[in-house]
Amino acid sequence: MSAFFEGLTSRLSPAFDLIIDLSHATLTSEAIGRIVLLNKKAKANNIWLPRFVIPSGGPIRQLFQVTRLDRVFQVYPTVDAAIDSLR
């Protein structure tokens, strides 16, 4: 997971939109910390934040709600909904 987020943060760019699909993921506290770090780096560089795909009612959606990350990031229930938001 660490290598994934390091690669991701090193490639943040205003030239593209990023959608991260967490539909089948399991998040650790380290992953949540990395997501927060991703947010800080994006803001520091005036880059759009990634959109997350997180199905409604699941444990990751609840985690995003409890930590209020759902207010920081754009969260969509499906990949199609996230893609539609780019249009």
C-alpha positions in Angstrom: 0.0 0.0 0.0 2.8 2.4 0.8 4.4 2.1 -2.6 1.0 2.6 -4.2 0.5 6.0 -2.5 4.1 7.1 -3.0 3.7 6.5 -6.7 0.3 8.2 -6.7 1.4 11.3 -4.9 4.5 11.7 -7.1 2.3 11.7 -10.2 -0.3 14.2 -9.0 -0.9 16.7 -11.8 -3.6 19.2 -12.9 -3.3 17.6 -16.3 -5.6 14.6 -15.5 -8.5 13.6 -13.3 -8.0 10.7 -10.9 -10.7 8.2 -9.8 -9.7 5.7 -7.1 -12.1 2.7 -6.9 -12.3 1.4 -3.3 -15.2 -0.9 -4.0 -13.3 -4.1 -3.1 -10.6 -2.6 -0.9 -9.8 -3.1 2.7 -8.4 0.0 4.4 -5.9 0.1 7.3 -5.2 3.1 9.5 -2.0 3.5 7.4 -4.1 3.8 4.2 -6.3 6.4 5.8 -3.2 8.4 6.8 -2.0 8.2 3.2 -5.3 9.4 1.9 -5.0 12.4 4.2 -1.4 13.0 3.0 -2.6 12.8 -0.6 -5.1 15.5 0.2 -2.5 17.8 1.8 -0.1 17.4 -1.2 -2.8 18.0 -3.7 -3.9 21.2 -1.9 -0.4 22.4 -1.6 0.1 22.1 -5.3 -3.4 23.5 -6.3 -4.3 20.2 -7.8 -7.8 18.7 -8.0 -8.4 16.0 -5.5 -9.1 12.5 -6.6 -12.6 11.1 -6.8 -13.3 8.0 -4.8 -15.7 5.2 -5.7 -17.1 3.7 -2.5 -20.4 1.8 -2.5 -23.1 3.2 -0.2 -23.7 1.5 3.1 -20.4 -0.4 3.2 -17.7 -0.2 5.9 -15.4 2.0 3.9 -18.2 4.5 3.2 -19.0 4.5 7.0 -15.3 5.1 7.7 -15.2 8.0 5.3 -18.3 9.5 7.0 -17.0 9.0 10.5 -13.6 10.6 9.6 -15.4 13.2 7.5 -13.3 12.4 4.5 -16.5 12.2 2.5 -16.7 16.1 3.0 -13.1 16.5 1.8 -13.2 14.2 -1.3 -15.8 13.6 -3.9 -17.3 10.2 -3.2 -19.4 8.3 -5.7 -21.3 5.0 -5.4 -20.1 3.6 -8.8 -17.4 4.1 -11.3 -19.9 5.2 -13.9 -21.2 7.9 -11.5 -17.6 9.1 -10.9 -16.9 9.2 -14.7 -20.2 11.0 -15.3 -19.0 13.7 -12.8 -16.1 14.5 -15.1 -18.4 15.5 -18.0 
